Amino acid sequence: MPFVKILVMAGSLRAGSNNARLAALAAKEFALAEAEVTRISLSDYPLPLFDADLAADSGLPPQAVQLKRMITAHRGVFIASPEYSASVTPLLKNAIDWVSRVREHGEPTYAAFKDRVFAIGSAAAGSGGGLRSLIALRQILELGCGALVLPEQISVPRADQAFDDMDNLKDENLAAALRVLAQRLIALAGALP
Ligand SMILES: Cc1cc2nc3c(=O)[nH]c(=O)nc-3n(C[C@H](O)[C@H](O)[C@H](O)COP(=O)(O)O)c2cc1C
């Protein structure tokens, strides 16, 4: 059976981002579970703030099309989503909004979000572990974009102290939960028709 292709990204560009750490760790788990993993940074897809007039006048930015193609080249997508003001980062929401507008070759709307499975996680400074960011992201993906999102999710509280020197999660239960989530995403993505 061919390896399941999984895409991993974080909703932060910050140097030393905890969500980039979480994304890297998730990528390691996907690889250990024998998926074919691609990890990207949204810094490679710089996008202006979404403006419907801009899209109408100038067309979609090539980076939006490239990001959409990157997503559609994979069967599973893991997003590590920081929590900003009880929601997702503007970076991540803006990227999703642009990608949601890309339709190629007569595709249906929200093409990037169909025919694949998403899994989400958050590492946040607060004790809530970015749970509110995950609720917001689940709403955007499921209700906004019609995506299938795994019920399992990973939530890392007090993220500044959550990782050891090797960028592994110190909490063994969280580390195990991430492993299970990775296996679940691979299983479900691999079972898609
Ligand atoms: C504008 C802003 C809003 C934030 N709001 C929250 C919040 O609602 N809850 C929380 O736990 N942390 C909040 N934080 C702290 C982030 O969780 C923390 O900076 C985290 O490390 C950001 O993710 P990153 O490390 O991947 O960049 C906020 C940070 C910023 C800059």
The ligand as a MOL file (V3000), in Angstrom:
LIG
                    3D

  0  0  0     0  0            999 V3000
M  V30 BEGIN CTAB
M  V30 COUNTS 31 33 0 0 0
M  V30 BEGIN ATOM
M  V30 1 C -2.2780 38.9310 20.2670 0
M  V30 2 C -2.0790 37.7560 21.1860 0
M  V30 3 C -3.1790 37.1940 21.7960 0
M  V30 4 C -3.0090 36.0780 22.6440 0
M  V30 5 N -4.1240 35.5140 23.2020 0
M  V30 6 C -3.9780 34.3610 23.9130 0
M  V30 7 C -5.1290 33.6810 24.4110 0
M  V30 8 O -6.2650 34.0630 24.2150 0
M  V30 9 N -4.9240 32.5410 25.1190 0
M  V30 10 C -3.6570 32.0170 25.3460 0
M  V30 11 O -3.5210 30.9710 25.9770 0
M  V30 12 N -2.5450 32.6640 24.8800 0
M  V30 13 C -2.6890 33.8170 24.1740 0
M  V30 14 N -1.5820 34.4390 23.6680 0
M  V30 15 C -0.2630 33.8750 23.9530 0
M  V30 16 C 0.0630 32.7900 22.9130 0
M  V30 17 O -0.5980 31.5960 23.2480 0
M  V30 18 C 1.5610 32.5420 22.9500 0
M  V30 19 O 2.2280 33.7310 22.5670 0
M  V30 20 C 1.9370 31.4030 22.0270 0
M  V30 21 O 3.2630 31.0330 22.2980 0
M  V30 22 C 1.7650 31.8180 20.5630 0
M  V30 23 O 2.0440 30.7400 19.7190 0
M  V30 24 P 3.4890 30.5360 19.0270 0
M  V30 25 O 4.4570 30.2410 20.1450 0
M  V30 26 O 3.2890 29.3450 18.1480 0
M  V30 27 O 3.8370 31.7790 18.2810 0
M  V30 28 C -1.7250 35.5520 22.8640 0
M  V30 29 C -0.6160 36.1510 22.2250 0
M  V30 30 C -0.7920 37.2190 21.3860 0
M  V30 31 C 0.4170 37.8110 20.6960 0
M  V30 END ATOM
M  V30 BEGIN BOND
M  V30 1 1 1 2
M  V30 2 1 2 3
M  V30 3 2 2 30
M  V30 4 2 3 4
M  V30 5 1 4 5
M  V30 6 1 4 28
M  V30 7 2 5 6
M  V30 8 1 6 7
M  V30 9 1 6 13
M  V30 10 2 7 8
M  V30 11 1 7 9
M  V30 12 1 9 10
M  V30 13 2 10 11
M  V30 14 1 10 12
M  V30 15 2 12 13
M  V30 16 1 13 14
M  V30 17 1 14 15
M  V30 18 1 14 28
M  V30 19 1 15 16
M  V30 20 1 16 17
M  V30 21 1 16 18
M  V30 22 1 18 19
M  V30 23 1 18 20
M  V30 24 1 20 21
M  V30 25 1 20 22
M  V30 26 1 22 23
M  V30 27 1 23 24
M  V30 28 2 24 25
M  V30 29 1 24 26
M  V30 30 1 24 27
M  V30 31 2 28 29
M  V30 32 1 29 30
M  V30 33 1 30 31
M  V30 END BOND
M  V30 END CTAB
M  END
